[in-house]
Amino acid sequence: QVRLVESGGGLVKPGGSLRLSCAASGFTFSDYYMSWIRQAPGKGLEYISYISKGGTTINYAESLRGRFTISRANAQNSLFLDIHTLRPEDTAVYYCARLRQGNYFDSWGQGTLVTVSS
Amino acid sequence: QTVVTQEPALSVSPGGTVTLTCGLTSGSVSTTYHPSWYQQTPGQPPRMLIFSTNSRSSGVPDRFSGSIFGNKAALTITGAQADDESDYYCVIYLGGGVWVFGGGTKLTVL
């Protein structure tokens, strides 16, 4: 079955950087668009970014453009999110999700918690 | 900036029917926005319920249905059960690789 496992979260100081990873299994990773979505503690879901199958098409939520970089390594069945200049308001659980052609997110990982604090 | 609106909280009696809505601060939601719905319980990732307005995800009970209701997308739960008590999120596709989530509806079954 489809499995997505995020890793790389943790406690980071403001201004720091982090790379989140998402290991995919149970499906042909290179056949699917992928995305990152986050959820601040006690808050709603926020779309961050998506990447096409081959990684050639990428987009970001307008409000998050600039500090986030999505990428993928199809040979390793992995999705990545680099976050730079971290701010306390970036504290959230970060989910990777598989994106289907009908523009919906059909499978989600368990998430990885990023805490930005001094 | 486009904002997707949802009722912050709703309640339903066991066995009752409730409709959650998903609107836009400017404009109407239509099928071209590909509205989808997700259920989330505390400590768990979201689970997709409905995609492309009214298509039910595999394994989702048929008491969950999606539609366009007026100028909004709608999720209707018919015959609510105790374990339907969850947060529900809609998401709208604006095009150009941009999705916007609603703020979520906290549904209480009591």
Boltz contact constraints between the chains, C-beta under 6 A:
constraints:
  - contact:
      token1: [A, 44]
      token2: [B, 103]
      max_distance: 6.0
  - contact:
      token1: [A, 44]
      token2: [B, 104]
      max_distance: 6.0
  - contact:
      token1: [A, 45]
      token2: [B, 89]
      max_distance: 6.0
  - contact:
      token1: [A, 45]
      token2: [B, 101]
      max_distance: 6.0
  - contact:
      token1: [A, 47]
      token2: [B, 99]
      max_distance: 6.0
  - contact:
      token1: [A, 50]
      token2: [B, 97]
      max_distance: 6.0
  - contact:
      token1: [A, 59]
      token2: [B, 97]
      max_distance: 6.0
  - contact:
      token1: [A, 95]
      token2: [B, 45]
      max_distance: 6.0
  - contact:
      token1: [A, 102]
      token2: [B, 34]
      max_distance: 6.0
  - contact:
      token1: [A, 102]
      token2: [B, 51]
      max_distance: 6.0
  - contact:
      token1: [A, 102]
      token2: [B, 52]
      max_distance: 6.0
  - contact:
      token1: [A, 103]
      token2: [B, 34]
      max_distance: 6.0
  - contact:
      token1: [A, 103]
      token2: [B, 93]
      max_distance: 6.0
  - contact:
      token1: [A, 104]
      token2: [B, 36]
      max_distance: 6.0
  - contact:
      token1: [A, 104]
      token2: [B, 51]
      max_distance: 6.0
  - contact:
      token1: [A, 106]
      token2: [B, 48]
      max_distance: 6.0
  - contact:
      token1: [A, 108]
      token2: [B, 45]
      max_distance: 6.0
  - contact:
      token1: [A, 108]
      token2: [B, 46]
      max_distance: 6.0
  - contact:
      token1: [A, 110]
      token2: [B, 45]
      max_distance: 6.0
  - contact:
      token1: [A, 111]
      token2: [B, 45]
      max_distance: 6.0
